């Protein structure tokens, strides 16, 4: 599981790595907990 580390990009058709993130309301969110569901992740760089 990663916590803010950089990951190599998986190839098309390969499983995504297990990641854990803070949701919009601060709750912890883990990709592995969504097994069997359709998930869309949108990443952006936060610029201060």
KEZA-44461 format. One record per residue: x, y, z of N, C-alpha, C, O, CB in turn; residue in one letter. Coordinates in Angstrom, 2 decimals. Each point is the difference from the previous one (the first is absolute). Glycine has a CB too. Example, Ala and Ser with C-alpha at 12.3 -4.5 7.8 and 13.67 -1.06 7.14 Angstrom:
REM KEZA-44461
<rec><n_xx>13.19</n_xx><n_yy>-5.69</n_yy><n_zz>7.80</n_zz><ca_xx>-0.89</ca_xx><ca_yy>1.19</ca_yy><ca_zz>0.00</ca_zz><c_xx>0.90</c_xx><c_yy>1.20</c_yy><c_zz>0.00</c_zz><o_xx>1.04</o_xx><o_yy>-0.02</o_yy><o_zz>0.66</o_zz><cb_xx>-2.93</cb_xx><cb_yy>-1.15</cb_yy><cb_zz>0.59</cb_zz><residu>A</residu></rec>
<rec><n_xx>1.54</n_xx><n_yy>2.22</n_yy><n_zz>-1.97</n_zz><ca_xx>0.82</ca_xx><ca_yy>1.19</ca_yy><ca_zz>0.06</ca_zz><c_xx>-0.77</c_xx><c_yy>1.09</c_yy><c_zz>0.73</c_zz><o_xx>0.51</o_xx><o_yy>1.11</o_yy><o_zz>0.17</o_zz><cb_xx>0.67</cb_xx><cb_yy>-1.74</cb_yy><cb_zz>-2.32</cb_zz><residu>S</residu></rec>
This chain:
REM KEZA-44461
<rec><n_xx>0.85</n_xx><n_yy>-1.17</n_yy><n_zz>0.00</n_zz><ca_xx>-0.85</ca_xx><ca_yy>1.17</ca_yy><ca_zz>0.00</ca_zz><c_xx>0.89</c_xx><c_yy>1.23</c_yy><c_zz>0.00</c_zz><o_xx>1.06</o_xx><o_yy>0.00</o_yy><o_zz>0.63</o_zz><cb_xx>-2.92</cb_xx><cb_yy>-1.23</cb_yy><cb_zz>0.59</cb_zz><residu>X</residu></rec>
<rec><n_xx>1.46</n_xx><n_yy>2.27</n_yy><n_zz>-1.91</n_zz><ca_xx>0.82</ca_xx><ca_yy>1.21</ca_yy><ca_zz>-0.07</ca_zz><c_xx>-0.66</c_xx><c_yy>1.13</c_yy><c_zz>0.77</c_zz><o_xx>-1.22</o_xx><o_yy>0.05</o_yy><o_zz>0.14</o_zz><cb_xx>2.11</cb_xx><cb_yy>-0.78</cb_yy><cb_zz>-2.36</cb_zz><residu>X</residu></rec>
<rec><n_xx>-0.09</n_xx><n_yy>1.61</n_yy><n_zz>2.68</n_zz><ca_xx>-0.49</ca_xx><ca_yy>1.17</ca_yy><ca_zz>0.73</ca_zz><c_xx>0.76</c_xx><c_yy>1.22</c_yy><c_zz>-0.51</c_zz><o_xx>0.94</o_xx><o_yy>0.46</o_yy><o_zz>0.64</o_zz><cb_xx>-1.52</cb_xx><cb_yy>-1.84</cb_yy><cb_zz>1.42</cb_zz><residu>X</residu></rec>
<rec><n_xx>0.16</n_xx><n_yy>1.92</n_yy><n_zz>-3.23</n_zz><ca_xx>0.61</ca_xx><ca_yy>1.19</ca_yy><ca_zz>-0.53</ca_zz><c_xx>1.28</c_xx><c_yy>-0.23</c_yy><c_zz>-0.78</c_zz><o_xx>0.66</o_xx><o_yy>0.97</o_yy><o_zz>-0.38</o_zz><cb_xx>-1.67</cb_xx><cb_yy>0.17</cb_yy><cb_zz>2.25</cb_zz><residu>X</residu></rec>
<rec><n_xx>1.38</n_xx><n_yy>-2.39</n_yy><n_zz>-2.12</n_zz><ca_xx>1.20</ca_xx><ca_yy>-0.26</ca_yy><ca_zz>-0.79</ca_zz><c_xx>-0.35</c_xx><c_yy>-0.05</c_yy><c_zz>-1.47</c_zz><o_xx>-1.14</o_xx><o_yy>-0.27</o_yy><o_zz>-0.37</o_zz><cb_xx>2.16</cb_xx><cb_yy>-1.00</cb_yy><cb_zz>2.28</cb_zz><residu>X</residu></rec>
<rec><n_xx>-0.02</n_xx><n_yy>1.52</n_yy><n_zz>-2.75</n_zz><ca_xx>-0.18</ca_xx><ca_yy>-0.06</ca_yy><ca_zz>-1.43</ca_zz><c_xx>-0.08</c_xx><c_yy>-1.45</c_yy><c_zz>-0.45</c_zz><o_xx>0.75</o_xx><o_yy>-0.85</o_yy><o_zz>0.49</o_zz><cb_xx>0.47</cb_xx><cb_yy>3.04</cb_yy><cb_zz>-0.77</cb_zz><residu>X</residu></rec>
<rec><n_xx>-2.12</n_xx><n_yy>-2.49</n_yy><n_zz>-0.65</n_zz><ca_xx>-0.17</ca_xx><ca_yy>-1.36</ca_yy><ca_zz>-0.52</ca_zz><c_xx>0.29</c_xx><c_yy>-0.02</c_yy><c_zz>-1.48</c_zz><o_xx>-0.24</o_xx><o_yy>0.98</o_yy><o_zz>-0.71</o_zz><cb_xx>-1.46</cb_xx><cb_yy>-1.48</cb_yy><cb_zz>2.47</cb_zz><residu>X</residu></rec>
<rec><n_xx>2.22</n_xx><n_yy>-0.63</n_yy><n_zz>-2.24</n_zz><ca_xx>0.13</ca_xx><ca_yy>-0.19</ca_yy><ca_zz>-1.43</ca_zz><c_xx>-1.40</c_xx><c_yy>-0.18</c_yy><c_zz>-0.58</c_zz><o_xx>-0.88</o_xx><o_yy>-0.55</o_yy><o_zz>0.66</o_zz><cb_xx>3.20</cb_xx><cb_yy>-0.50</cb_yy><cb_zz>-0.42</cb_zz><residu>X</residu></rec>
<rec><n_xx>-2.52</n_xx><n_yy>1.51</n_yy><n_zz>-1.45</n_zz><ca_xx>-1.31</ca_xx><ca_yy>-0.10</ca_yy><ca_zz>-0.64</ca_zz><c_xx>-0.22</c_xx><c_yy>-1.44</c_yy><c_zz>-0.46</c_zz><o_xx>0.83</o_xx><o_yy>-0.53</o_yy><o_zz>-0.73</o_zz><cb_xx>-0.72</cb_xx><cb_yy>2.96</cb_yy><cb_zz>-0.01</cb_zz><residu>X</residu></rec>
<rec><n_xx>-1.21</n_xx><n_yy>-3.08</n_yy><n_zz>1.15</n_zz><ca_xx>-0.27</ca_xx><ca_yy>-1.36</ca_yy><ca_zz>-0.47</ca_zz><c_xx>-0.37</c_xx><c_yy>0.01</c_yy><c_zz>-1.48</c_zz><o_xx>-0.57</o_xx><o_yy>0.97</o_yy><o_zz>-0.50</o_zz><cb_xx>-0.19</cb_xx><cb_yy>-1.63</cb_yy><cb_zz>2.81</cb_zz><residu>X</residu></rec>
<rec><n_xx>1.08</n_xx><n_yy>-0.42</n_yy><n_zz>-2.99</n_zz><ca_xx>-0.36</ca_xx><ca_yy>-0.13</ca_yy><ca_zz>-1.41</ca_zz><c_xx>-1.50</c_xx><c_yy>-0.25</c_yy><c_zz>-0.11</c_zz><o_xx>-0.63</o_xx><o_yy>-0.48</o_yy><o_zz>0.94</o_zz><cb_xx>2.95</cb_xx><cb_yy>-0.42</cb_yy><cb_zz>-1.52</cb_zz><residu>X</residu></rec>
<rec><n_xx>-2.87</n_xx><n_yy>1.22</n_yy><n_zz>-0.58</n_zz><ca_xx>-1.43</ca_xx><ca_yy>-0.23</ca_yy><ca_zz>-0.26</ca_zz><c_xx>-0.29</c_xx><c_yy>-1.48</c_yy><c_zz>0.22</c_zz><o_xx>0.73</o_xx><o_yy>-0.85</o_yy><o_zz>-0.51</o_zz><cb_xx>-0.84</cb_xx><cb_yy>2.77</cb_yy><cb_zz>-1.16</cb_zz><residu>X</residu></rec>
<rec><n_xx>-0.94</n_xx><n_yy>-2.23</n_yy><n_zz>2.41</n_zz><ca_xx>-0.40</ca_xx><ca_yy>-1.37</ca_yy><ca_zz>0.26</ca_zz><c_xx>0.62</c_xx><c_yy>-0.60</c_yy><c_zz>1.25</c_zz><o_xx>-0.44</o_xx><o_yy>-1.06</o_yy><o_zz>0.45</o_zz><cb_xx>0.18</cb_xx><cb_yy>0.82</cb_yy><cb_zz>-2.86</cb_zz><residu>X</residu></rec>
<rec><n_xx>1.26</n_xx><n_yy>0.90</n_yy><n_zz>3.00</n_zz><ca_xx>0.59</ca_xx><ca_yy>-0.48</ca_yy><ca_zz>1.24</ca_zz><c_xx>-0.79</c_xx><c_yy>0.54</c_yy><c_zz>1.19</c_zz><o_xx>-0.57</o_xx><o_yy>1.08</o_yy><o_zz>-0.08</o_zz><cb_xx>2.85</cb_xx><cb_yy>-1.20</cb_yy><cb_zz>-1.01</cb_zz><residu>X</residu></rec>
<rec><n_xx>-2.31</n_xx><n_yy>-0.63</n_yy><n_zz>2.18</n_zz><ca_xx>-0.70</ca_xx><ca_yy>0.50</ca_yy><ca_zz>1.19</ca_zz><c_xx>0.66</c_xx><c_yy>1.27</c_yy><c_zz>0.54</c_zz><o_xx>1.22</o_xx><o_yy>0.16</o_yy><o_zz>-0.08</o_zz><cb_xx>-1.90</cb_xx><cb_yy>-2.52</cb_yy><cb_zz>0.63</cb_zz><residu>X</residu></rec>
<rec><n_xx>-0.12</n_xx><n_yy>3.24</n_yy><n_zz>-0.03</n_zz><ca_xx>0.52</ca_xx><ca_yy>1.22</ca_yy><ca_zz>0.64</ca_zz><c_xx>0.64</c_xx><c_yy>-0.38</c_yy><c_zz>1.33</c_zz><o_xx>-0.43</o_xx><o_yy>-0.96</o_yy><o_zz>0.65</o_zz><cb_xx>-1.34</cb_xx><cb_yy>2.41</cb_yy><cb_zz>-1.78</cb_zz><residu>X</residu></rec>
<rec><n_xx>2.77</n_xx><n_yy>-0.69</n_yy><n_zz>1.55</n_zz><ca_xx>0.59</ca_xx><ca_yy>-0.26</ca_yy><ca_zz>1.32</ca_zz><c_xx>-0.98</c_xx><c_yy>0.38</c_yy><c_zz>1.10</c_zz><o_xx>-0.87</o_xx><o_yy>0.85</o_yy><o_zz>-0.21</o_zz><cb_xx>3.19</cb_xx><cb_yy>-0.45</cb_yy><cb_zz>-0.72</cb_zz><residu>X</residu></rec>
<rec><n_xx>-2.19</n_xx><n_yy>-1.03</n_yy><n_zz>2.09</n_zz><ca_xx>-0.85</ca_xx><ca_yy>0.36</ca_yy><ca_zz>1.12</ca_zz><c_xx>0.47</c_xx><c_yy>1.35</c_yy><c_zz>0.52</c_zz><o_xx>1.17</o_xx><o_yy>0.15</o_yy><o_zz>0.37</o_zz><cb_xx>-1.60</cb_xx><cb_yy>-2.59</cb_yy><cb_zz>0.23</cb_zz><residu>X</residu></rec>
<rec><n_xx>-0.46</n_xx><n_yy>3.40</n_yy><n_zz>-0.55</n_zz><ca_xx>0.33</ca_xx><ca_yy>1.33</ca_yy><ca_zz>0.51</ca_zz><c_xx>-0.97</c_xx><c_yy>0.37</c_yy><c_zz>1.10</c_zz><o_xx>-1.12</o_xx><o_yy>-0.51</o_yy><o_zz>0.05</o_zz><cb_xx>2.07</cb_xx><cb_yy>1.20</cb_yy><cb_zz>-2.28</cb_zz><residu>X</residu></rec>
<rec><n_xx>-0.52</n_xx><n_yy>0.19</n_yy><n_zz>3.10</n_zz><ca_xx>-0.85</ca_xx><ca_yy>0.52</ca_yy><ca_zz>1.06</ca_zz><c_xx>0.10</c_xx><c_yy>1.52</c_yy><c_zz>-0.03</c_zz><o_xx>1.10</o_xx><o_yy>0.56</o_yy><o_zz>-0.04</o_zz><cb_xx>-0.79</cb_xx><cb_yy>-2.65</cb_yy><cb_zz>1.48</cb_zz><residu>X</residu></rec>
<rec><n_xx>-1.46</n_xx><n_yy>2.75</n_yy><n_zz>-1.41</n_zz><ca_xx>-0.06</ca_xx><ca_yy>1.44</ca_yy><ca_zz>-0.11</ca_zz><c_xx>-0.97</c_xx><c_yy>0.57</c_yy><c_zz>1.03</c_zz><o_xx>-0.83</o_xx><o_yy>-0.72</o_yy><o_zz>0.56</o_zz><cb_xx>1.38</cb_xx><cb_yy>0.58</cb_yy><cb_zz>-3.00</cb_zz><residu>X</residu></rec>
<rec><n_xx>-0.44</n_xx><n_yy>1.43</n_yy><n_zz>2.68</n_zz><ca_xx>-1.00</ca_xx><ca_yy>0.69</ca_yy><ca_zz>0.81</ca_zz><c_xx>-1.08</c_xx><c_yy>0.50</c_yy><c_zz>-0.95</c_zz><o_xx>0.30</o_xx><o_yy>0.65</o_yy><o_zz>-1.00</o_zz><cb_xx>1.41</cb_xx><cb_yy>0.03</cb_yy><cb_zz>2.77</cb_zz><residu>X</residu></rec>
<rec><n_xx>-2.96</n_xx><n_yy>-0.97</n_yy><n_zz>-1.45</n_zz><ca_xx>-1.12</ca_xx><ca_yy>0.47</ca_yy><ca_zz>-0.81</ca_zz><c_xx>-0.23</c_xx><c_yy>1.49</c_yy><c_zz>0.20</c_zz><o_xx>0.67</o_xx><o_yy>0.65</o_yy><o_zz>0.80</o_zz><cb_xx>-1.70</cb_xx><cb_yy>-2.92</cb_yy><cb_zz>-0.66</cb_zz><residu>X</residu></rec>
<rec><n_xx>0.06</n_xx><n_yy>2.81</n_yy><n_zz>-0.87</n_zz><ca_xx>-0.30</ca_xx><ca_yy>1.43</ca_yy><ca_zz>0.04</ca_zz><c_xx>-0.39</c_xx><c_yy>0.47</c_yy><c_zz>1.40</c_zz><o_xx>0.23</o_xx><o_yy>1.15</o_yy><o_zz>0.36</o_zz><cb_xx>-0.95</cb_xx><cb_yy>-1.29</cb_yy><cb_zz>-2.74</cb_zz><residu>X</residu></rec>
<rec><n_xx>0.13</n_xx><n_yy>-0.75</n_yy><n_zz>3.17</n_zz><ca_xx>-0.41</ca_xx><ca_yy>0.37</ca_yy><ca_zz>1.37</ca_zz><c_xx>1.00</c_xx><c_yy>-0.46</c_yy><c_zz>1.05</c_zz><o_xx>-0.26</o_xx><o_yy>0.09</o_yy><o_zz>1.20</o_zz><cb_xx>-2.11</cb_xx><cb_yy>-0.21</cb_yy><cb_zz>-1.95</cb_zz><residu>X</residu></rec>
<rec><n_xx>3.54</n_xx><n_yy>-0.40</n_yy><n_zz>0.29</n_zz><ca_xx>1.05</ca_xx><ca_yy>-0.41</ca_yy><ca_zz>0.93</ca_zz><c_xx>0.01</c_xx><c_yy>-1.47</c_yy><c_zz>0.36</c_zz><o_xx>0.95</o_xx><o_yy>-0.48</o_yy><o_zz>0.62</o_zz><cb_xx>-1.08</cb_xx><cb_yy>2.73</cb_yy><cb_zz>0.25</cb_zz><residu>X</residu></rec>
<rec><n_xx>-0.92</n_xx><n_yy>-2.99</n_yy><n_zz>-1.25</n_zz><ca_xx>-0.01</ca_xx><ca_yy>-1.42</ca_yy><ca_zz>0.32</ca_zz><c_xx>1.05</c_xx><c_yy>-0.74</c_yy><c_zz>-0.83</c_zz><o_xx>0.32</o_xx><o_yy>0.43</o_yy><o_zz>-1.11</o_zz><cb_xx>-2.78</cb_xx><cb_yy>-0.30</cb_yy><cb_zz>1.70</cb_zz><residu>X</residu></rec>
<rec><n_xx>3.00</n_xx><n_yy>-1.23</n_yy><n_zz>-0.07</n_zz><ca_xx>0.99</ca_xx><ca_yy>-0.79</ca_yy><ca_zz>-0.72</ca_zz><c_xx>-0.73</c_xx><c_yy>-0.85</c_yy><c_zz>-1.03</c_zz><o_xx>-1.07</o_xx><o_yy>-0.54</o_yy><o_zz>0.27</o_zz><cb_xx>2.62</cb_xx><cb_yy>0.49</cb_yy><cb_zz>1.74</cb_zz><residu>X</residu></rec>
<rec><n_xx>-0.98</n_xx><n_yy>-0.07</n_yy><n_zz>-3.19</n_zz><ca_xx>-0.61</ca_xx><ca_yy>-0.71</ca_yy><ca_zz>-1.12</ca_zz><c_xx>1.05</c_xx><c_yy>-0.92</c_yy><c_zz>-0.59</c_zz><o_xx>1.11</o_xx><o_yy>0.45</o_yy><o_zz>-0.32</o_zz><cb_xx>-2.71</cb_xx><cb_yy>1.46</cb_yy><cb_zz>-0.18</cb_zz><residu>X</residu></rec>
<rec><n_xx>1.28</n_xx><n_yy>-3.19</n_yy><n_zz>0.36</n_zz><ca_xx>0.95</ca_xx><ca_yy>-1.00</ca_yy><ca_zz>-0.49</ca_zz><c_xx>-0.56</c_xx><c_yy>-0.65</c_yy><c_zz>-1.26</c_zz><o_xx>-1.14</o_xx><o_yy>-0.46</o_yy><o_zz>0.00</o_zz><cb_xx>2.01</cb_xx><cb_yy>0.05</cb_yy><cb_zz>2.34</cb_zz><residu>X</residu></rec>
<rec><n_xx>-0.07</n_xx><n_yy>0.36</n_yy><n_zz>-3.39</n_zz><ca_xx>-0.44</ca_xx><ca_yy>-0.56</ca_yy><ca_zz>-1.27</ca_zz><c_xx>-0.42</c_xx><c_yy>-1.46</c_yy><c_zz>0.15</c_zz><o_xx>-0.99</o_xx><o_yy>-0.42</o_yy><o_zz>-0.60</o_zz><cb_xx>2.51</cb_xx><cb_yy>2.00</cb_yy><cb_zz>-0.59</cb_zz><residu>X</residu></rec>
<rec><n_xx>-0.79</n_xx><n_yy>-2.36</n_yy><n_zz>1.97</n_zz><ca_xx>-0.32</ca_xx><ca_yy>-1.41</ca_yy><ca_zz>0.17</ca_zz><c_xx>-1.40</c_xx><c_yy>-0.21</c_yy><c_zz>0.59</c_zz><o_xx>-0.61</o_xx><o_yy>-1.05</o_yy><o_zz>-0.22</o_zz><cb_xx>3.04</cb_xx><cb_yy>0.60</cb_yy><cb_zz>0.52</cb_zz><residu>X</residu></rec>
<rec><n_xx>-2.94</n_xx><n_yy>1.41</n_yy><n_zz>0.44</n_zz><ca_xx>-1.34</ca_xx><ca_yy>-0.11</ca_yy><ca_zz>0.59</ca_zz><c_xx>-1.10</c_xx><c_yy>0.14</c_yy><c_zz>-1.05</c_zz><o_xx>-1.17</o_xx><o_yy>-0.28</o_yy><o_zz>0.29</o_zz><cb_xx>2.09</cb_xx><cb_yy>1.19</cb_yy><cb_zz>1.85</cb_zz><residu>X</residu></rec>
<rec><n_xx>-0.56</n_xx><n_yy>-0.48</n_yy><n_zz>-3.35</n_zz><ca_xx>-0.98</ca_xx><ca_yy>0.22</ca_yy><ca_zz>-1.06</ca_zz><c_xx>-0.06</c_xx><c_yy>-1.17</c_yy><c_zz>-0.99</c_zz><o_xx>-0.62</o_xx><o_yy>0.12</o_yy><o_zz>-1.05</o_zz><cb_xx>1.02</cb_xx><cb_yy>2.32</cb_yy><cb_zz>1.30</cb_zz><residu>X</residu></rec>
<rec><n_xx>0.24</n_xx><n_yy>-3.56</n_yy><n_zz>0.08</n_zz><ca_xx>0.05</ca_xx><ca_yy>-1.16</ca_yy><ca_zz>-0.89</ca_zz><c_xx>-1.40</c_xx><c_yy>-0.38</c_yy><c_zz>-0.46</c_zz><o_xx>-0.91</o_xx><o_yy>-0.16</o_yy><o_zz>0.81</o_zz><cb_xx>2.99</cb_xx><cb_yy>-0.65</cb_yy><cb_zz>0.36</cb_zz><residu>X</residu></rec>
<rec><n_xx>-2.26</n_xx><n_yy>0.65</n_yy><n_zz>-2.50</n_zz><ca_xx>-1.29</ca_xx><ca_yy>-0.34</ca_yy><ca_zz>-0.57</ca_zz><c_xx>-0.81</c_xx><c_yy>1.21</c_yy><c_zz>-0.43</c_zz><o_xx>-1.05</o_xx><o_yy>-0.15</o_yy><o_zz>-0.62</o_zz><cb_xx>1.08</cb_xx><cb_yy>-1.87</cb_yy><cb_zz>2.02</cb_zz><residu>X</residu></rec>
<rec><n_xx>0.44</n_xx><n_yy>3.22</n_yy><n_zz>-1.06</n_zz><ca_xx>-0.70</ca_xx><ca_yy>1.23</ca_yy><ca_zz>-0.37</ca_zz><c_xx>0.77</c_xx><c_yy>0.72</c_yy><c_zz>-1.10</c_zz><o_xx>1.21</o_xx><o_yy>-0.18</o_yy><o_zz>-0.14</o_zz><cb_xx>-2.15</cb_xx><cb_yy>0.39</cb_yy><cb_zz>2.48</cb_zz><residu>X</residu></rec>
<rec><n_xx>0.24</n_xx><n_yy>0.60</n_yy><n_zz>-3.10</n_zz><ca_xx>0.66</ca_xx><ca_yy>0.86</ca_yy><ca_zz>-0.97</ca_zz><c_xx>0.52</c_xx><c_yy>1.22</c_yy><c_zz>0.73</c_zz><o_xx>-0.75</o_xx><o_yy>0.66</o_yy><o_zz>0.72</o_zz><cb_xx>-0.73</cb_xx><cb_yy>-1.49</cb_yy><cb_zz>-2.61</cb_zz><residu>X</residu></rec>
<rec><n_xx>2.75</n_xx><n_yy>1.14</n_yy><n_zz>1.71</n_zz><ca_xx>0.63</ca_xx><ca_yy>1.12</ca_yy><ca_zz>0.69</ca_zz><c_xx>0.68</c_xx><c_yy>0.90</c_yy><c_zz>-1.04</c_zz><o_xx>0.72</o_xx><o_yy>-0.49</o_yy><o_zz>-0.87</o_zz><cb_xx>-0.37</cb_xx><cb_yy>-0.90</cb_yy><cb_zz>2.98</cb_zz><residu>X</residu></rec>
<rec><n_xx>-0.57</n_xx><n_yy>2.69</n_yy><n_zz>-2.01</n_zz><ca_xx>0.69</ca_xx><ca_yy>0.98</ca_yy><ca_zz>-0.84</ca_zz><c_xx>0.83</c_xx><c_yy>0.88</c_yy><c_zz>0.92</c_zz><o_xx>-0.55</o_xx><o_yy>0.65</o_yy><o_zz>0.90</o_zz><cb_xx>-1.30</cb_xx><cb_yy>-0.67</cb_yy><cb_zz>-2.68</cb_zz><residu>X</residu></rec>
<rec><n_xx>3.15</n_xx><n_yy>0.04</n_yy><n_zz>1.57</n_zz><ca_xx>0.88</ca_xx><ca_yy>0.84</ca_yy><ca_zz>0.81</ca_zz><c_xx>0.47</c_xx><c_yy>1.17</c_yy><c_zz>-0.86</c_zz><o_xx>0.41</o_xx><o_yy>-0.19</o_yy><o_zz>-1.15</o_zz><cb_xx>0.33</cb_xx><cb_yy>-1.80</cb_yy><cb_zz>2.55</cb_zz><residu>X</residu></rec>
<rec><n_xx>-0.79</n_xx><n_yy>3.17</n_yy><n_zz>-0.85</n_zz><ca_xx>0.48</ca_xx><ca_yy>1.19</ca_yy><ca_zz>-0.68</ca_zz><c_xx>1.10</c_xx><c_yy>0.61</c_yy><c_zz>0.87</c_zz><o_xx>-0.23</o_xx><o_yy>0.38</o_yy><o_zz>1.14</o_zz><cb_xx>-2.04</cb_xx><cb_yy>0.04</cb_yy><cb_zz>-2.27</cb_zz><residu>X</residu></rec>
<rec><n_xx>3.45</n_xx><n_yy>-0.35</n_yy><n_zz>0.56</n_zz><ca_xx>1.15</ca_xx><ca_yy>0.55</ca_yy><ca_zz>0.72</ca_zz><c_xx>0.35</c_xx><c_yy>1.36</c_yy><c_zz>-0.57</c_zz><o_xx>-0.07</o_xx><o_yy>0.21</o_yy><o_zz>-1.22</o_zz><cb_xx>0.94</cb_xx><cb_yy>-2.52</cb_yy><cb_zz>1.71</cb_zz><residu>X</residu></rec>
<rec><n_xx>-0.51</n_xx><n_yy>3.22</n_yy><n_zz>0.37</n_zz><ca_xx>0.49</ca_xx><ca_yy>1.30</ca_yy><ca_zz>-0.44</ca_zz><c_xx>1.08</c_xx><c_yy>0.43</c_yy><c_zz>0.97</c_zz><o_xx>0.03</o_xx><o_yy>-0.43</o_yy><o_zz>1.15</o_zz><cb_xx>-2.26</cb_xx><cb_yy>1.05</cb_yy><cb_zz>-2.22</cb_zz><residu>X</residu></rec>
<rec><n_xx>3.09</n_xx><n_yy>0.25</n_yy><n_zz>0.60</n_zz><ca_xx>1.05</ca_xx><ca_yy>0.52</ca_yy><ca_zz>0.86</ca_zz><c_xx>-0.54</c_xx><c_yy>1.22</c_yy><c_zz>0.73</c_zz><o_xx>-0.55</o_xx><o_yy>0.92</o_yy><o_zz>-0.61</o_zz><cb_xx>2.38</cb_xx><cb_yy>-1.78</cb_yy><cb_zz>-0.94</cb_zz><residu>X</residu></rec>
<rec><n_xx>-1.67</n_xx><n_yy>0.85</n_yy><n_zz>2.85</n_zz><ca_xx>-0.43</ca_xx><ca_yy>1.13</ca_yy><ca_zz>0.80</ca_zz><c_xx>1.13</c_xx><c_yy>1.02</c_yy><c_zz>0.01</c_zz><o_xx>1.10</o_xx><o_yy>-0.30</o_yy><o_zz>0.46</o_zz><cb_xx>-2.63</cb_xx><cb_yy>-1.15</cb_yy><cb_zz>0.99</cb_zz><residu>X</residu></rec>
<rec><n_xx>1.27</n_xx><n_yy>2.63</n_yy><n_zz>-1.93</n_zz><ca_xx>1.01</ca_xx><ca_yy>1.04</ca_yy><ca_zz>-0.07</ca_zz><c_xx>-0.32</c_xx><c_yy>1.06</c_yy><c_zz>1.04</c_zz><o_xx>-1.11</o_xx><o_yy>0.54</o_yy><o_zz>0.02</o_zz><cb_xx>1.50</cb_xx><cb_yy>-0.98</cb_yy><cb_zz>-2.49</cb_zz><residu>X</residu></rec>
<rec><n_xx>0.55</n_xx><n_yy>0.72</n_yy><n_zz>3.31</n_zz><ca_xx>-0.19</ca_xx><ca_yy>1.03</ca_yy><ca_zz>1.06</ca_zz><c_xx>0.32</c_xx><c_yy>1.35</c_yy><c_zz>-0.53</c_zz><o_xx>-0.10</o_xx><o_yy>0.99</o_yy><o_zz>0.73</o_zz><cb_xx>0.64</cb_xx><cb_yy>-2.63</cb_yy><cb_zz>1.02</cb_zz><residu>X</residu></rec>
